[in-house]
Amino acid sequence: MAGISGIGGYNSYNSNIYGKIASGNRIQSAKDDPAGQAIASKQEAQLRAQKMQQRNAAMQQDAINIADGARAGINDYLQDINALSVQAMNGLYSDSDRQAIQNQINQYATGIDDTVSQAKYNENSVLGGTSARSLGMQNFDVTSGEANLDAVDAAINSVNGSRAQDGAVSNGLDHSISNLGTAAVNTEASLSRITDQDIGEGVTQQKREEALNQYSMAMQRRQMDDQQSLINRMFNA
């Protein structure tokens, strides 16, 4: 009788196997694997952090790309200002010619400021502190037939230096994004090994439970039949 009762109780043993197979998750609740659940929870938090760090690094790289594109445009303006300054030093030009050149240089200086103001990521400036004034171009004057070419060279070097620094930072972010991606893949694989249900194993377990449940029910029916038979014999004796 005790053995039959034990078999009958099997019907409730690991009864959530259907849910495990359906969801693909072998840990439906902490009672399924307390230690595994604790480890899985920590790894899930770690995985989320890794993916967010990767996203942050990618966003930083996007901002750097915008800044680099803007500095490339500023560098073009400065190169044109340099060429116009050399042109203005030609002694064959009249005062009106040099004024026309100066007007063009002023337009390029305005273009520098426009480029800076438009260089934004999420409405935030990525070239804070840069301007035609900071580069020494706002009051750059060639109308006298002379020009401080050193000032233009210094401005070009400053912009190119900033681009080089951004390039180094971008390369570092490339490595960070790659490393974080690898770490996330490994963490996800480790998490999967803990939480994923082996479907083949689950189906086998399900069939075993169904067979044992059927056997249990058959034994219970036989027990009831035996008891009924015993009662019938007692009353018919």
C-alpha positions in Angstrom: 0.0 0.0 0.0 2.8 2.4 0.9 4.5 1.7 -2.4 1.3 2.4 -4.2 0.7 5.7 -2.3 4.3 6.7 -3.2 3.6 6.0 -6.9 0.4 7.9 -6.7 2.2 10.9 -5.3 4.4 11.0 -8.3 1.7 12.9 -10.2 2.7 16.1 -8.4 6.5 15.5 -8.7 8.1 18.1 -11.1 4.7 18.9 -12.5 6.0 22.0 -14.3 7.9 20.1 -16.9 5.3 21.1 -19.5 6.0 24.8 -18.7 9.7 24.2 -19.0 9.4 22.6 -22.4 7.0 25.3 -23.6 9.2 28.2 -22.4 12.6 26.6 -23.0 13.5 27.7 -19.4 14.3 25.0 -17.0 14.2 27.3 -14.0 10.5 28.3 -13.6 11.0 29.4 -10.0 13.7 29.4 -7.4 12.7 26.0 -6.1 13.7 24.4 -9.4 17.3 25.2 -8.8 18.0 27.7 -5.9 21.7 27.9 -6.6 21.3 28.2 -10.3 18.6 30.9 -9.9 21.0 32.9 -7.8 23.8 32.6 -10.2 21.5 33.3 -13.2 20.2 36.5 -11.6 23.7 37.8 -11.1 24.6 36.9 -14.7 21.5 38.6 -16.1 22.5 41.8 -14.3 26.0 41.5 -15.6 24.8 40.9 -19.1 22.5 44.0 -19.0 25.4 46.1 -17.8 27.7 44.8 -20.5 25.2 45.6 -23.2 24.5 49.1 -21.8 28.2 49.8 -21.6 28.6 48.7 -25.2 25.7 51.0 -26.2 27.2 53.9 -24.3 30.5 53.4 -26.1 28.8 53.3 -29.4 27.0 56.5 -28.6 30.3 58.2 -27.7 31.8 57.0 -31.0 28.8 58.5 -32.8 29.4 61.8 -31.1 33.1 61.6 -32.1 32.2 60.9 -35.7 30.0 64.0 -35.8 32.8 66.1 -34.2 35.4 64.7 -36.7 33.2 65.5 -39.7 32.7 69.0 -38.4 36.5 69.5 -37.8 37.1 68.2 -41.3 34.8 71.0 -42.6 36.6 73.6 -40.5 39.9 72.4 -41.8 38.7 73.0 -45.3 37.7 76.5 -44.4 41.1 77.1 -42.8 42.9 75.8 -45.9 40.9 78.1 -48.1 41.7 81.0 -45.8 45.3 80.2 -46.0 45.2 80.1 -49.8 43.3 83.4 -49.9 45.8 85.0 -47.6 48.7 84.0 -49.8 46.7 85.3 -52.8 46.2 88.7 -51.1 49.9 89.1 -50.6 50.3 89.4 -54.4 51.4 93.0 -54.9 49.5 93.2 -58.2 46.2 93.3 -56.4 44.4 96.6 -55.8 42.8 97.6 -52.5 39.4 96.6 -53.8 40.7 93.2 -54.8 42.1 92.6 -51.4 38.9 93.8 -49.8 37.0 91.2 -51.9 39.4 88.5 -50.7 38.9 89.7 -47.1 35.1 89.5 -47.6 35.5 85.9 -48.7 37.7 85.2 -45.7 35.1 86.7 -43.4 32.5 84.4 -45.0 34.7 81.4 -44.3 35.1 82.5 -40.6 31.3 82.7 -40.4 31.2 79.2 -42.0 33.4 78.0 -39.2 31.1 79.3 -36.5 28.0 77.8 -38.4 29.8 74.4 -38.5 30.4 74.5 -34.8 26.9 75.5 -34.0 25.5 72.7 -36.1 27.8 70.0 -34.7 25.5 68.5 -32.1 24.6 65.1 -30.7 21.3 64.8 -28.9 21.1 68.6 -29.0 24.5 68.9 -27.2 27.4 70.6 -28.9 30.3 68.3 -29.6 32.7 71.2 -30.4 32.3 73.3 -27.3 34.9 76.0 -27.0 35.8 76.0 -30.7 35.0 79.1 -32.8 36.5 81.3 -35.4 37.6 83.6 -32.6 39.3 80.8 -30.7 41.1 79.8 -33.9 42.2 83.4 -34.4 40.2 83.8 -37.6 37.4 86.2 -36.6 39.6 89.4 -37.1 42.0 87.9 -39.6 42.8 90.8 -41.9 44.6 90.7 -45.3 43.5 94.1 -46.7 46.9 95.6 -46.1 48.5 93.1 -48.4 50.1 91.3 -45.5 48.8 88.3 -43.5 49.9 86.4 -40.5 50.1 83.0 -42.1 51.5 81.6 -38.8 48.1 82.2 -37.2 46.4 80.1 -39.9 49.0 77.4 -39.6 48.4 77.3 -35.8 44.7 77.1 -36.3 45.1 74.2 -38.8 47.5 72.4 -36.5 45.0 72.9 -33.6 42.1 71.4 -35.6 44.3 68.5 -36.9 45.6 67.8 -33.4 42.0 67.6 -32.1 41.1 65.2 -34.9 44.1 63.0 -34.0 43.0 62.9 -30.4 39.5 62.0 -31.4 40.8 59.3 -33.7 42.8 57.7 -30.8 39.7 57.8 -28.6 37.6 56.3 -31.3 40.1 53.5 -31.8 40.0 52.8 -28.0 36.2 52.7 -28.2 36.4 50.2 -31.1 38.3 47.9 -28.8 35.9 48.5 -25.9 32.9 47.8 -28.0 34.5 44.6 -29.4 35.6 43.4 -25.9 32.2 44.2 -24.4 30.5 42.3 -27.2 32.7 39.3 -26.7 32.1 39.4 -22.9 28.3 39.7 -23.5 28.3 36.7 -25.8 30.2 34.6 -23.3 28.0 35.8 -20.4 24.9 35.0 -22.4 26.2 31.5 -23.3 27.0 30.9 -19.6 23.5 32.1 -18.6 22.0 29.8 -21.3 23.8 26.8 -19.9 22.2 27.4 -16.5 18.7 28.4 -17.5 17.9 26.8 -20.8 15.8 23.6 -20.8 17.3 20.7 -22.7 14.2 20.0 -24.9 15.2 16.4 -25.6 15.8 15.7 -22.0 12.6 17.4 -21.0 10.5 15.4 -23.5 12.1 12.2 -22.2 11.3 13.2 -18.7 7.7 14.1 -19.7 7.2 10.7 -21.3 8.7 9.0 -18.3 6.3 10.9 -16.0 3.3 10.2 -18.2 4.2 6.5 -18.1 4.6 6.4 -14.4 1.4 8.4 -13.9 -0.4 5.9 -16.1 1.1 3.0 -14.1 0.1 4.8 -10.9 -3.5 5.2 -12.1 -3.6 1.5 -13.2 -2.3 0.4 -9.8 -4.8 2.6 -8.0 -7.7 1.2 -10.1 -6.5 -2.3 -9.4 -6.3 -1.5 -5.7 -9.8 -0.2 -5.8 -11.0 -3.3 -7.6 -9.3 -5.6 -5.1 -10.8 -3.7 -2.2 -14.3 -3.9 -3.9 -13.7 -7.6 -4.5 -12.8 -8.1 -0.8 -15.9 -6.3 0.3 -18.1 -8.3 -2.0 -16.7 -11.6 -0.6 -17.2 -10.4 3.0 -20.8 -9.7 2.4 -21.4 -12.8 0.3 -19.8 -15.1 2.8 
